[in-house]
Amino acid sequence: MNAIEIAGPGGGPEVLRLVQRPDPAPAKGELLIAVKAAGINRPDVLQRKGAYPPPPGASDLPGLEVAGTVAAGSDDDLAAAGLKIGDRVCALVAGGGYAELCTAPAGQCLPIPAGLSDVEAAALPETFFTVWQNVFHIAGLKAGETLLVQGGSSGIGTTAIALAKAIGASVIVTAGSDDKVAACVQLGADHGINYRTQDFVAEVQRITGGKGADVVLDMVAGDYVGREIECLATDGRLALIAVQGGTKSSFDAGLVLRKRIAIVGSTLRPRSVAYKTVLAQELRATVWPLIEAGRVKPVIHKVFPAAQAADAHALMESSSHVGKIVLSW
């Protein structure tokens, strides 16, 4: 099969190269997917840089989400997933997505929602699993509450906007330019804050009439944590999913106590197949109907031929995109 490998961890986008690899075979509990498209995510960039190695047993190839057709799998595993050979699926994987063939745990394979293309479906798993896990499964965002999304124009951000609005929450986003703020509002966010020119703490307090946000989805960490605690409501929840701003934070612990704030953090890639299967089942039952009804749709910024993965990574690192970047075979 053709695949995109990392020639040398620690390099720039140019270390991504098109190679031939042996075809993988599905193990017990897995299905083989003939990949049509694969999503690009920040963890792929970190892996390329040598900062996010794949978990034990996972492919060394980057790529955490794919879409295509079921190519192989045992009768038992197909039955368990409610699928058959030739079905169109998307899947969350722990690695190996940048290839024409990819194995995936059967429980992490989902039918492509009716009406979606392979490219659109490839933009679902990583961001939808992540947002569902952190904003809803862990932080418990409910209708009528307010969600603050740091980095609203990212793939995670645009997904959070769509899902939060679909369940009846209000959404405030931060973004790094007026154009990105406008794009987020056009996608459904109720309010946008340009974090380069505005103080997001003051703006959140103003927008909420001093109440604060009920949930914050944070991909920055660093010195953002202390500021987020300031703009959280009583009984607010802070969900940390990345540390782009650094791993060290300082905050007013007294404020955490007085507001009864919960600070939670998670990484999805090393979690068990059983855990991810539960998330997949929840998505299929709750979110897939919203997608098929047209109430939620992935936002695609640009599609690259797989051989141009280096250009896709360069775009990701420029942070000039709004929504998802996808590779197509």
HELIX and SHEET records of a PDB file:
HELIX    1   1 PRO A   13  VAL A   15  5                                   3    
HELIX    2   2 ARG A   42  ARG A   48  1                                   7    
HELIX    3   3 ASP A   75  ALA A   81  1                                   7    
HELIX    4   4 ALA A  106  GLN A  108  5                                   3    
HELIX    5   5 ASP A  118  ALA A  122  1                                   5    
HELIX    6   6 PRO A  125  VAL A  131  1                                   7    
HELIX    7   7 TRP A  132  ILE A  138  3                                   7    
HELIX    8   8 GLY A  155  ALA A  166  1                                  12    
HELIX    9   9 ASP A  178  GLN A  186  1                                   9    
HELIX   10  10 PHE A  200  ILE A  207  1                                   8    
HELIX   11  11 TYR A  224  CYS A  231  1                                   8    
HELIX   12  12 ALA A  253  LYS A  259  1                                   7    
HELIX   13  13 VAL A  273  GLU A  282  1                                  10    
HELIX   14  14 LEU A  283  VAL A  287  3                                   5    
HELIX   15  15 TRP A  288  GLU A  292  1                                   5    
HELIX   16  16 ALA A  306  GLN A  308  5                                   3    
HELIX   17  17 ALA A  309  SER A  318  1                                  10    
SHEET    1   A 2 ASN A   2  ILE A   6  0                                        
SHEET    2   A 2 LEU A  16  GLN A  20 -1                                        
SHEET    1   B 5 LEU A 101  PRO A 105  0                                        
SHEET    2   B 5 GLU A  30  ILE A  40 -1                                        
SHEET    3   B 5 GLU A  65  ALA A  72 -1                                        
SHEET    4   B 5 ARG A  88  LEU A  92 -1                                        
SHEET    5   B 5 CYS A 109  PRO A 111 -1                                        
SHEET    1   C 4 LEU A 101  PRO A 105  0                                        
SHEET    2   C 4 GLU A  30  ILE A  40 -1                                        
SHEET    3   C 4 LYS A 324  SER A 328 -1                                        
SHEET    4   C 4 ILE A 300  PRO A 305  1                                        
SHEET    1   D 6 HIS A 191  ASN A 194  0                                        
SHEET    2   D 6 SER A 170  ALA A 175  1                                        
SHEET    3   D 6 THR A 146  GLN A 150  1                                        
SHEET    4   D 6 ALA A 213  ASP A 218  1                                        
SHEET    5   D 6 LEU A 232  LEU A 240  1                                        
SHEET    6   D 6 ALA A 262  GLY A 265  1                                        
END                                                                             
